């Protein structure tokens, strides 16, 4: 009887009294589930109506899952217990309208990088590199169409309340009139270009737009700052674009004030080539279309000298590579009234014209001045000539022509003249015989041989023949030395040594460089030493004679190093003497503490000075071994027996080295290049 009673609906509206039914609604009201809890001491059969009554109590009216409710009834009746159900009611989500797919009708740009380049461009040539990816669109061109979409649908929650979609609409533009956006007319589902340009897909709005582009070729005239030349620049035309007409180019030139100097032939050829190339051109093409005529400055006046002004001449090279000293002089004797120099007048300039046709004034050459010096004057009869006032030796020092008394020896230096000691320049018409000394404070020119003698010259030396003897001769010059050949002798030069033929078993030292022009034989035996460079045809001979070719440090550095060594030796001798004094002091002196202290301090100070000098010597030796720009050049060959030396490094030739080769000191090693 109790079960029957419990199944009879009461005033609770159909809810049973043997079970508590709790309906739990999700916060979004889109779902609900039930919690069943049996009442202690009561029993009964759960029915579908009981569950419906519980839902009605909560006013849940939509989305009720009847099958789920039946499953709950069956499950609970089989085994009454506390039970949590799965969702037994669900709402329906709203559905937004869907826009139809876009179908592009033309080739357009869509890649972000391509679109960025397009939006920064104004002319076709600026975007021509992407021409394969786009096509020209004009006003009225259909750019794209959009397919039909689907309308939006309302949703509902479990209480039956409607839920609108986030975006309402039917999925179609639904425009009452045509609208323009991004140079595109939008009407219904059709997108039509409203400007000439290139279509692209806007990466943000994902709709087609058109960026205006000028497909016609453009004309630009660039006049350079000096107004003496102008450049014509034509940009290539794009699809259906127009090339510039000759009239447009003429107009552009006129507007840029380019009225003179137009090269009509070059302009014609340029236009023909540009037009013929057509779509093959992707970059601007330019030509210097006009040039003004610059004013030409007249040549400056100059002085034409009647004597050799170069006191350190280089020989004339013959076709076979040999050198010739026969036609040059470094000591020139003149008589009073001799023409020394003539003034050459400057020339007038030629006017010019700029691009606008304006005349550019001519620039006339500057006049020169006669270099009047000691014992010279401007001729009273001809103010354009310089003449000698007295007899003597003429020399140009770079700013003035001077005549000194000089010393011209009509024959040779021998018993008829004795030794020569003269403070000016000396000219010897013959030989300088063995056993005689020559000193001159200027330049020395010898038209014959120099034999075993001592020649000391402050300036340059020119010997038209050779310097030969038995090894007792020396030429010591402060300047350059120029010889035809030298054999068994010594040459020291403060400048450059040049030898026309060969040097045999001789010692030649040059402050700067040595150059020997001899073809089959240049240097054999002896030693060549220079600081900057040595250039020769051949070194040594087939007999293997020992021949030394060396690049040495600057003489000043060598002298300084030797001075440091002398100072060090003197200091060490002083230390030895002071130490000996200290060791042999008698007892009476040894008790004098102050005297002993002074001796020890003196030794310490001298030792410190030695350390300082040794540090300077190390620094100096590093500097002495820098030969970055020095070299030895062998044009023909070097025979075995030749020793090359650059600074501290040596190279001995054991097999014939064929030229041309250059030897340099690289990373402290002699390299043959």
C-alpha positions as CSV (number, residue, x, y, z in Angstrom):
1,X,0.0,0.0,0.0
2,X,2.9,2.4,0.8
3,X,4.4,2.0,-2.8
4,X,1.0,2.7,-4.3
5,X,0.6,5.8,-2.2
6,X,4.0,7.0,-3.0
7,X,3.2,6.8,-6.7
8,X,0.1,8.9,-6.4
9,X,0.7,12.5,-7.5
10,X,0.1,15.0,-4.7
11,X,0.0,18.7,-4.3
12,X,3.6,19.0,-5.3
13,X,2.5,19.0,-9.0
14,X,3.5,15.4,-9.9
15,X,6.8,15.2,-8.0
16,X,7.3,11.9,-6.0
17,X,7.8,11.9,-2.3
18,X,10.2,8.9,-2.2
19,X,13.0,10.8,-4.1
20,X,14.4,14.3,-4.3
21,X,14.9,15.5,-7.9
22,X,17.3,18.5,-8.2
23,X,17.5,20.0,-11.7
24,X,20.9,21.8,-12.2
25,X,21.1,24.4,-15.0
26,X,24.5,25.4,-16.6
27,X,25.5,29.0,-16.2
28,X,25.0,29.7,-19.9
29,X,21.5,28.2,-19.7
30,X,22.3,26.0,-22.7
31,X,22.2,22.7,-20.8
32,X,20.8,21.0,-17.7
33,X,21.3,17.7,-15.8
34,X,19.6,16.1,-12.8
35,X,20.7,15.0,-9.4
36,X,18.5,12.1,-7.9
37,X,18.6,11.5,-4.1
38,X,16.3,8.8,-2.5
39,X,14.3,9.8,0.6
40,X,15.3,7.6,3.5
41,X,12.5,5.1,4.5
42,X,10.4,5.7,1.4
43,X,10.0,3.7,-1.8
44,X,8.3,4.0,-5.1
45,X,8.7,3.6,-8.8
46,X,10.1,6.6,-10.8
47,X,8.3,7.5,-13.9
48,X,8.9,9.8,-16.9
49,X,6.2,12.1,-15.7
50,X,8.1,12.6,-12.4
51,X,11.1,13.9,-14.3
52,X,8.9,16.0,-16.6
53,X,7.3,17.5,-13.5
54,X,10.8,18.4,-12.2
55,X,11.6,20.1,-15.5
56,X,8.3,22.0,-15.5
57,X,9.1,23.2,-12.0
58,X,12.3,24.8,-13.4
59,X,10.4,26.1,-16.5
60,X,12.7,24.2,-18.8
61,X,10.8,24.1,-22.1
62,X,13.3,23.5,-25.0
63,X,15.8,20.9,-25.9
64,X,14.5,18.2,-23.6
65,X,16.1,14.8,-24.4
66,X,13.2,12.3,-23.8
67,X,15.5,9.3,-24.6
68,X,17.9,10.5,-21.9
69,X,15.0,10.8,-19.4
70,X,13.8,7.3,-20.1
71,X,17.3,6.0,-19.6
72,X,17.4,7.7,-16.2
73,X,14.0,6.2,-15.2
74,X,15.2,2.7,-16.1
75,X,18.5,3.0,-14.4
76,X,17.1,4.3,-11.1
77,X,14.3,1.8,-11.0
78,X,16.7,-1.1,-11.4
79,X,18.7,0.2,-8.5
80,X,17.5,3.1,-6.5
81,X,20.4,5.2,-5.3
82,X,21.9,8.7,-5.4
83,X,22.4,9.4,-9.1
84,X,24.0,12.2,-11.2
85,X,22.6,12.2,-14.8
86,X,24.2,13.3,-18.1
87,X,22.7,16.4,-19.7
88,X,19.0,15.8,-20.3
89,X,18.2,19.2,-22.0
90,X,20.3,21.2,-24.5
91,X,19.8,24.6,-26.1
92,X,20.4,25.3,-29.8
93,X,23.3,27.6,-30.8
94,X,22.7,30.6,-33.2
95,X,24.3,30.4,-36.6
96,X,25.8,33.6,-38.2
97,X,25.4,34.4,-41.9
98,X,28.1,33.0,-44.1
99,X,29.6,35.1,-46.9
100,X,30.1,33.4,-50.2
101,X,33.5,32.5,-51.5
102,X,35.4,35.2,-53.5
103,X,36.5,34.3,-57.0
104,X,39.1,36.6,-58.4
105,X,38.6,37.4,-62.1
106,X,42.1,38.9,-62.9
107,X,45.7,38.2,-62.0
108,X,46.3,40.1,-58.8
109,X,48.9,40.4,-56.0
110,X,48.3,38.8,-52.7
111,X,51.6,38.0,-51.0
112,X,52.3,40.5,-48.2
113,X,55.7,41.5,-49.7
114,X,54.3,42.0,-53.2
115,X,51.4,44.1,-51.8
116,X,53.9,46.3,-49.8
117,X,56.0,46.9,-53.0
118,X,52.8,47.7,-55.0
119,X,51.5,50.2,-52.4
120,X,54.8,52.1,-52.4
121,X,54.9,52.4,-56.3
122,X,53.5,55.0,-58.6
123,X,54.8,53.9,-62.0
124,X,54.8,50.6,-63.8
125,X,58.6,50.3,-63.9
126,X,58.7,50.3,-60.1
127,X,56.7,47.1,-59.9
128,X,57.8,45.6,-63.2
129,X,59.8,42.8,-61.5
130,X,56.4,41.3,-60.5
131,X,54.8,41.7,-64.0
132,X,54.2,37.9,-64.3
133,X,51.9,38.0,-61.2
134,X,49.5,40.8,-62.2
135,X,47.7,42.3,-65.2
136,X,46.5,45.8,-65.9
137,X,43.0,46.6,-64.9
138,X,41.1,49.7,-66.2
139,X,37.9,51.5,-65.1
140,X,35.0,49.0,-65.6
141,X,37.1,45.8,-65.4
142,X,35.4,43.2,-63.3
143,X,38.0,42.3,-60.7
144,X,36.2,39.6,-58.7
145,X,32.8,38.0,-58.0
146,X,31.5,36.5,-54.8
147,X,29.3,33.4,-54.6
148,X,26.0,33.3,-52.7
149,X,26.2,32.8,-49.0
150,X,23.9,31.4,-46.3
151,X,21.6,33.4,-43.9
152,X,21.9,33.6,-40.2
153,X,19.8,31.4,-37.9
154,X,18.4,32.1,-34.4
155,X,19.4,29.9,-31.5
156,X,17.5,29.2,-28.2
157,X,18.4,28.2,-24.6
158,X,16.7,25.5,-22.5
159,X,14.2,28.0,-21.2
160,X,13.0,28.6,-24.8
161,X,14.5,32.1,-25.0
162,X,15.7,33.1,-28.5
163,X,19.5,33.7,-29.1
164,X,20.6,36.0,-31.9
165,X,23.8,35.3,-33.9
166,X,26.8,37.6,-33.2
167,X,26.6,38.9,-36.8
168,X,23.2,39.2,-38.3
169,X,22.6,39.2,-42.1
170,X,21.9,37.0,-45.0
171,X,25.5,36.5,-46.1
172,X,25.1,38.9,-49.1
173,X,26.1,42.5,-49.5
174,X,22.5,43.6,-49.8
175,X,23.4,47.1,-50.9
176,X,20.7,49.5,-51.8
177,X,23.2,51.3,-54.1
178,X,26.6,50.9,-55.6
179,X,29.5,51.8,-53.2
180,X,33.2,52.5,-53.9
181,X,35.9,51.2,-51.7
182,X,39.6,51.0,-52.5
183,X,39.2,52.1,-56.1
184,X,36.6,49.2,-56.6
185,X,32.9,49.6,-57.2
186,X,30.9,47.0,-55.1
187,X,27.5,46.2,-56.4
188,X,25.8,43.0,-55.1
189,X,28.3,40.2,-55.5
190,X,30.4,42.0,-58.2
191,X,33.7,44.0,-57.7
192,X,34.5,46.4,-60.5
193,X,37.7,48.5,-60.9
194,X,37.1,52.3,-60.8
195,X,40.7,53.3,-61.7
196,X,43.5,52.1,-63.9
197,X,46.1,50.1,-61.9
198,X,46.9,46.7,-60.4
199,X,44.4,44.6,-58.4
200,X,45.5,43.2,-55.0
201,X,43.9,41.4,-52.1
202,X,43.9,43.6,-49.0
203,X,45.6,41.4,-46.3
204,X,43.5,43.0,-43.5
205,X,40.0,43.2,-45.1
206,X,40.5,40.2,-47.4
207,X,38.7,42.0,-50.2
208,X,39.9,43.0,-53.7
209,X,41.2,46.6,-54.2
210,X,43.0,48.4,-57.0
211,X,46.2,50.5,-56.5
212,X,46.5,53.2,-59.2
213,X,49.6,52.7,-61.5
214,X,50.7,54.8,-64.4
215,X,51.5,52.4,-67.2
216,X,52.9,55.1,-69.6
217,X,56.6,55.7,-70.0
218,X,57.7,58.9,-68.2
219,X,60.3,61.5,-69.3
220,X,62.7,63.2,-66.9
221,X,65.5,65.6,-67.7
222,X,68.3,65.9,-65.0
223,X,70.6,68.9,-65.4
224,X,73.9,68.5,-63.5
225,X,75.0,71.1,-61.1
226,X,77.6,72.6,-63.4
227,X,75.0,73.3,-66.0
228,X,77.3,71.6,-68.6
229,X,75.6,68.3,-69.1
230,X,72.0,66.9,-68.9
231,X,70.7,63.4,-68.6
232,X,67.5,62.1,-70.2
233,X,65.8,59.4,-68.2
234,X,62.9,57.3,-69.8
235,X,61.0,54.8,-67.7
236,X,59.6,51.7,-69.5
237,X,55.9,51.5,-70.3
238,X,53.8,48.7,-69.0
239,X,50.9,46.7,-70.5
240,X,49.1,48.9,-73.1
241,X,51.2,51.9,-71.9
242,X,52.5,54.6,-74.3
243,X,56.1,55.3,-75.0
244,X,57.1,59.0,-75.0
245,X,56.9,61.0,-78.2
246,X,59.7,63.0,-79.6
247,X,57.6,66.1,-79.0
248,X,57.2,65.2,-75.3
249,X,61.0,64.8,-75.0
250,X,61.6,68.1,-76.7
251,X,59.2,69.8,-74.4
252,X,60.9,68.3,-71.3
253,X,64.3,69.5,-72.6
254,X,63.0,73.0,-73.1
255,X,61.3,73.1,-69.7
256,X,64.7,72.2,-68.2
257,X,66.4,75.0,-70.2
258,X,68.4,72.5,-72.2
259,X,68.7,74.5,-75.4
260,X,72.3,73.9,-76.5
261,X,74.6,71.0,-77.0
262,X,71.9,68.3,-77.7
263,X,73.5,65.3,-79.4
264,X,70.8,64.7,-82.0
265,X,72.4,61.4,-83.3
266,X,72.8,59.9,-79.9
267,X,69.2,60.9,-79.0
268,X,67.8,59.3,-82.2
269,X,69.6,56.0,-81.6
270,X,68.6,56.0,-77.9
271,X,64.9,56.5,-78.7
272,X,65.0,53.9,-81.5
273,X,66.6,51.3,-79.1
274,X,64.2,52.2,-76.3
275,X,61.1,51.8,-78.5
276,X,62.4,48.6,-80.1
277,X,63.1,46.9,-76.7
278,X,59.5,47.5,-75.6
279,X,58.4,45.1,-72.8
280,X,61.9,43.8,-72.5
281,X,62.9,46.9,-70.5
282,X,62.2,46.7,-66.8
283,X,64.4,49.5,-65.5
284,X,64.7,53.2,-66.3
285,X,67.1,53.9,-69.2
286,X,69.2,57.0,-69.4
287,X,71.6,58.9,-71.7
288,X,73.6,62.1,-71.4
289,X,71.6,63.9,-74.0
290,X,73.3,67.2,-74.0
291,X,76.7,68.6,-73.2
292,X,77.9,72.2,-73.0
293,X,81.2,73.3,-74.5
294,X,83.5,74.1,-71.6
295,X,85.8,77.1,-71.8
296,X,89.3,76.0,-72.6
297,X,92.1,77.5,-70.6
298,X,95.0,78.7,-72.6
299,X,98.3,77.0,-71.9
300,X,100.5,78.8,-69.3
301,X,103.6,80.4,-70.4
302,X,106.9,78.6,-69.6
303,X,110.6,78.9,-69.7
304,X,112.5,77.0,-72.4
305,X,116.0,76.4,-71.0
306,X,119.0,76.1,-73.3
307,X,120.9,73.7,-71.0
308,X,120.2,70.6,-69.0
309,X,118.5,71.7,-65.7
310,X,118.4,68.2,-64.3
311,X,121.6,67.6,-62.3
312,X,120.6,64.0,-61.5
313,X,119.8,62.7,-65.0
314,X,118.6,59.3,-65.9
315,X,120.1,57.7,-69.0
316,X,118.3,57.5,-72.3
317,X,117.2,53.9,-72.9
318,X,118.0,52.4,-76.3
319,X,115.6,50.0,-78.1
320,X,117.6,47.0,-76.8
321,X,117.1,48.1,-73.2
322,X,120.7,49.5,-72.8
323,X,121.4,52.9,-71.4
324,X,123.1,55.9,-73.0
325,X,124.8,58.8,-71.1
326,X,126.4,60.4,-74.2
327,X,123.9,63.1,-74.7
328,X,123.3,64.4,-71.2
329,X,125.3,66.8,-69.0
330,X,125.2,67.8,-65.4
331,X,128.0,70.4,-65.6
332,X,127.6,73.0,-68.3
333,X,130.1,75.7,-69.0
334,X,128.9,78.9,-70.6
335,X,130.5,82.2,-71.7
336,X,129.2,85.7,-71.0
337,X,126.3,86.6,-73.3
338,X,125.3,83.0,-73.8
339,X,121.5,82.5,-74.2
340,X,120.4,80.5,-71.1
341,X,116.6,80.5,-71.4
342,X,113.7,82.0,-73.4
343,X,110.3,83.0,-72.2
344,X,107.4,81.3,-74.1
345,X,104.3,83.4,-73.9
346,X,101.0,82.0,-72.6
347,X,98.2,81.2,-75.0
348,X,94.7,82.6,-75.1
349,X,91.8,80.5,-74.0
350,X,88.7,79.5,-76.0
351,X,85.2,80.6,-74.8
352,X,82.6,77.9,-74.1
353,X,78.7,77.7,-73.9
354,X,76.5,76.1,-71.3
355,X,73.3,74.1,-71.9
356,X,71.2,77.3,-71.9
357,X,73.4,78.8,-74.6
358,X,75.1,81.3,-72.3
359,X,78.7,82.1,-73.3
360,X,81.4,81.0,-70.8
361,X,84.3,83.4,-70.7
362,X,87.7,82.1,-71.8
363,X,90.5,81.5,-69.3
364,X,93.8,82.7,-70.5
365,X,97.1,81.1,-69.6
366,X,99.3,82.6,-66.9
367,X,102.6,84.2,-67.9
368,X,105.9,82.7,-66.7
369,X,108.8,84.7,-65.3
370,X,112.4,84.4,-66.3
371,X,114.4,82.8,-63.4
372,X,117.0,85.5,-63.0
373,X,119.8,84.6,-60.6
374,X,123.4,85.2,-59.8
375,X,125.4,86.4,-62.8
376,X,122.4,86.2,-65.2
377,X,120.1,89.0,-66.5
378,X,117.3,89.7,-68.9
379,X,118.6,90.6,-72.3
380,X,118.3,94.4,-73.0
381,X,117.6,93.6,-76.7
382,X,115.0,90.9,-76.0
383,X,113.1,91.0,-72.7
384,X,111.9,87.4,-73.3
385,X,115.5,85.9,-73.0
386,X,117.9,85.3,-70.1
387,X,121.6,85.5,-70.8
388,X,124.8,84.9,-68.9
389,X,126.6,88.0,-67.4
390,X,129.9,86.2,-66.9
391,X,131.8,83.0,-67.8
392,X,131.3,80.0,-65.6
393,X,129.2,77.0,-64.8
394,X,125.4,77.4,-65.1
395,X,122.9,75.6,-62.9
396,X,119.2,75.9,-62.2
397,X,118.3,75.4,-58.5
398,X,114.6,75.1,-59.0
399,X,113.8,78.8,-58.8
400,X,116.7,80.7,-60.4
401,X,119.5,80.2,-62.9
402,X,122.9,80.9,-61.4
403,X,126.4,81.1,-62.8
404,X,129.2,80.2,-60.6
405,X,132.9,80.5,-61.4
406,X,133.1,76.7,-61.7
407,X,136.1,74.7,-62.7
408,X,136.3,73.3,-66.1
409,X,139.4,71.1,-66.8
410,X,139.9,70.9,-70.6
411,X,141.9,67.7,-70.4
412,X,142.1,65.1,-67.6
413,X,143.2,65.1,-64.0
414,X,146.8,63.9,-64.0
415,X,150.2,65.3,-63.4
416,X,149.4,68.4,-65.4
417,X,146.7,69.4,-62.9
418,X,147.5,67.5,-59.7
419,X,144.8,66.8,-57.2
420,X,141.5,68.8,-57.5
421,X,139.9,70.5,-54.5
422,X,137.1,72.9,-55.5
423,X,134.0,74.0,-53.6
424,X,131.8,74.4,-56.7
425,X,130.9,72.1,-59.5
426,X,133.7,70.6,-61.6
427,X,133.8,69.4,-65.2
428,X,136.6,67.1,-66.4
429,X,136.8,66.8,-70.2
430,X,139.2,63.8,-70.0
431,X,140.1,61.0,-67.6
432,X,140.8,61.1,-63.9
433,X,144.0,59.1,-63.7
434,X,145.0,56.7,-60.9
435,X,146.6,58.1,-57.8
436,X,144.9,61.5,-58.0
437,X,142.2,62.8,-55.6
438,X,139.2,65.0,-56.6
439,X,137.0,66.9,-54.2
440,X,134.2,69.2,-55.3
441,X,131.4,70.9,-53.3
442,X,128.9,70.8,-56.2
443,X,128.4,68.3,-59.0
444,X,131.1,66.4,-60.9
445,X,131.0,65.5,-64.6
446,X,133.7,63.3,-66.1
447,X,133.7,62.9,-69.9
448,X,136.3,60.1,-69.8
449,X,137.4,57.2,-67.4
450,X,137.8,57.3,-63.6
451,X,140.7,55.1,-62.5
452,X,142.1,54.1,-59.1
453,X,141.6,57.4,-57.2
454,X,139.5,58.9,-54.5
455,X,136.6,61.1,-55.7
456,X,134.6,62.9,-53.0
457,X,131.5,64.9,-54.3
458,X,128.8,66.7,-52.3
459,X,126.5,66.7,-55.2
460,X,125.8,64.3,-58.1
461,X,128.4,62.4,-60.3
462,X,128.1,61.7,-64.0
463,X,130.9,59.6,-65.7
464,X,130.3,59.1,-69.4
465,X,132.6,56.0,-69.4
466,X,133.7,53.6,-66.7
467,X,135.2,53.5,-63.2
468,X,137.9,50.9,-63.4
469,X,141.1,49.9,-61.5
470,X,142.7,47.4,-59.1
471,X,140.3,48.0,-56.2
472,X,142.0,51.2,-54.8
473,X,139.4,53.6,-56.2
474,X,136.3,55.1,-54.4
475,X,133.6,57.5,-55.5
476,X,131.8,58.9,-52.5
477,X,128.9,61.2,-53.5
478,X,126.3,62.9,-51.5
479,X,123.8,62.7,-54.4
480,X,123.2,60.4,-57.3
481,X,126.0,58.5,-59.2
482,X,125.6,57.8,-62.9
483,X,128.3,55.5,-64.5
484,X,128.5,53.5,-67.7
485,X,130.3,50.6,-66.0
486,X,132.4,49.8,-62.9
487,X,135.0,47.2,-62.3
488,X,136.9,46.3,-59.1
489,X,136.0,49.6,-57.4
490,X,133.9,51.1,-54.6
491,X,130.9,53.4,-55.0
492,X,129.0,55.1,-52.2
493,X,126.0,57.2,-52.9
494,X,123.7,59.3,-50.7
495,X,121.0,58.9,-53.4
496,X,120.6,56.5,-56.4
497,X,123.3,54.6,-58.4
498,X,122.6,54.1,-62.1
499,X,124.9,52.0,-64.2
500,X,124.4,51.7,-68.0
501,X,126.2,48.4,-68.5
502,X,127.7,46.2,-65.8
503,X,129.3,46.1,-62.3
504,X,132.1,43.6,-61.9
505,X,133.7,42.7,-58.5
506,X,132.7,46.0,-57.1
507,X,131.2,47.3,-53.8
508,X,128.2,49.6,-54.5
509,X,126.2,51.2,-51.7
510,X,123.3,53.5,-52.2
511,X,121.2,55.4,-49.7
512,X,118.1,54.9,-51.9
513,X,118.3,52.5,-54.9
514,X,120.6,50.8,-57.4
515,X,119.7,50.2,-61.0
516,X,121.9,48.4,-63.5
517,X,120.7,48.3,-67.1
518,X,123.2,45.9,-68.7
519,X,121.5,43.2,-70.8
520,X,123.5,40.0,-70.9
521,X,125.6,40.9,-67.8
522,X,124.6,43.2,-65.0
523,X,126.4,42.4,-61.8
524,X,129.0,39.6,-61.2
525,X,131.0,39.4,-58.0
526,X,131.2,42.0,-55.3
527,X,128.3,43.4,-53.2
528,X,125.3,45.7,-54.0
529,X,123.6,47.2,-51.0
530,X,120.6,49.7,-51.0
531,X,117.9,50.6,-48.7
532,X,114.9,51.0,-51.0
533,X,115.4,48.8,-54.1
534,X,117.8,47.0,-56.4
535,X,116.9,46.4,-60.1
536,X,119.2,44.4,-62.4
537,X,119.1,42.2,-65.5
538,X,121.3,39.4,-64.3
539,X,123.0,38.5,-61.1
540,X,126.2,36.4,-61.0
541,X,127.6,34.4,-63.9
542,X,127.8,30.9,-65.2
543,X,131.0,30.3,-63.3
544,X,129.2,30.7,-60.0
545,X,131.1,33.7,-58.7
546,X,129.9,34.9,-55.3
547,X,127.6,37.9,-55.8
548,X,125.8,39.5,-52.9
549,X,122.6,41.6,-53.5
550,X,121.3,43.0,-50.3
551,X,118.6,45.4,-48.9
552,X,120.1,47.0,-45.8
553,X,118.6,49.3,-43.1
554,X,118.8,53.1,-43.4
555,X,122.4,54.3,-42.7
556,X,121.1,56.7,-40.0
557,X,119.6,53.7,-38.1
558,X,122.7,51.7,-38.4
559,X,124.8,54.6,-37.1
560,X,122.4,55.1,-34.2
561,X,122.6,51.4,-33.3
562,X,126.4,51.5,-33.4
563,X,126.3,54.6,-31.1
564,X,124.1,52.7,-28.6
565,X,126.6,49.8,-28.7
566,X,129.5,52.1,-28.0
567,X,127.7,53.7,-25.1
568,X,126.8,50.3,-23.7
569,X,130.4,49.1,-23.9
570,X,131.6,52.3,-22.1
571,X,129.0,51.9,-19.4
572,X,130.0,48.3,-18.9
573,X,133.7,49.3,-18.6
574,X,132.7,51.9,-16.0
575,X,130.8,49.3,-14.0
576,X,133.8,47.0,-14.2
577,X,136.1,49.7,-12.8
578,X,133.8,50.8,-10.0
579,X,133.2,47.1,-9.0
580,X,137.0,46.6,-8.9
581,X,137.4,49.7,-6.8
582,X,134.7,48.5,-4.4
583,X,136.3,45.0,-4.1
584,X,139.8,46.3,-3.4
585,X,139.0,49.0,-0.9
586,X,141.5,49.1,2.0
587,X,140.0,48.5,5.5
588,X,140.4,52.2,6.4
589,X,138.2,53.2,3.4
590,X,135.7,50.3,3.8
591,X,134.6,51.6,7.2
592,X,133.5,54.9,5.4
593,X,129.9,53.8,4.9
594,X,128.9,57.0,3.0
595,X,131.8,56.4,0.5
596,X,130.8,52.8,0.0
597,X,127.1,53.7,-0.4
598,X,128.0,56.2,-3.2
599,X,130.1,53.6,-5.0
600,X,127.2,51.1,-4.9
601,X,124.6,53.7,-6.0
602,X,126.8,54.7,-9.0
603,X,127.0,51.1,-10.1
604,X,123.2,50.7,-9.8
605,X,122.6,53.9,-11.8
606,X,124.9,52.9,-14.6
607,X,123.4,49.4,-14.8
608,X,119.9,51.0,-15.0
609,X,121.2,53.2,-17.9
610,X,122.5,50.1,-19.7
611,X,119.0,48.5,-19.4
612,X,117.5,51.7,-20.8
613,X,119.9,51.7,-23.8
614,X,119.3,48.0,-24.4
615,X,115.5,48.7,-24.6
616,X,116.1,51.4,-27.1
617,X,118.3,49.1,-29.1
618,X,115.6,46.5,-29.2
619,X,113.1,49.1,-30.5
620,X,115.6,50.4,-33.0
621,X,116.3,46.9,-34.4
622,X,112.6,46.3,-34.9
623,X,112.5,49.5,-36.9
624,X,115.6,48.6,-38.9
625,X,114.0,45.3,-40.0
626,X,111.0,46.9,-41.5
627,X,111.3,46.5,-45.3
628,X,107.6,46.7,-46.4
629,X,108.3,48.8,-49.5
630,X,111.7,47.5,-50.4
631,X,112.4,44.9,-53.1
632,X,115.0,43.2,-55.3
633,X,114.1,42.9,-59.0
634,X,115.7,40.3,-61.3
635,X,114.6,40.9,-65.0
636,X,116.5,38.1,-66.7
637,X,118.1,35.5,-64.3
638,X,120.2,34.9,-61.2
639,X,123.0,32.3,-61.4
640,X,124.0,29.9,-58.6
641,X,126.5,31.6,-56.2
642,X,124.2,34.6,-55.9
643,X,123.2,35.5,-52.3
644,X,120.1,37.7,-51.8
645,X,119.7,39.4,-48.5
646,X,116.9,41.5,-47.1
647,X,117.5,42.7,-43.6
648,X,118.4,39.7,-41.4
649,X,117.2,37.1,-43.9
650,X,119.3,35.5,-46.6
651,X,118.5,33.4,-49.7
652,X,121.3,31.4,-51.5
653,X,120.6,30.6,-55.2
654,X,121.5,27.0,-55.8
655,X,119.7,26.6,-59.2
656,X,119.4,29.2,-61.9
657,X,116.5,31.5,-61.2
658,X,114.9,32.9,-64.3
659,X,113.2,36.3,-64.4
660,X,111.3,38.4,-64.1
661,X,111.1,37.9,-60.4
662,X,110.7,40.2,-57.5
663,X,112.0,39.4,-54.0
664,X,110.3,40.9,-50.9
665,X,110.5,40.4,-47.2
666,X,107.0,39.1,-46.1
667,X,106.4,37.9,-42.6
668,X,110.1,38.0,-42.0
669,X,110.8,35.6,-44.8
670,X,112.2,36.3,-48.3
671,X,109.4,35.5,-50.9
672,X,109.9,35.3,-54.6
673,X,107.0,36.8,-56.5
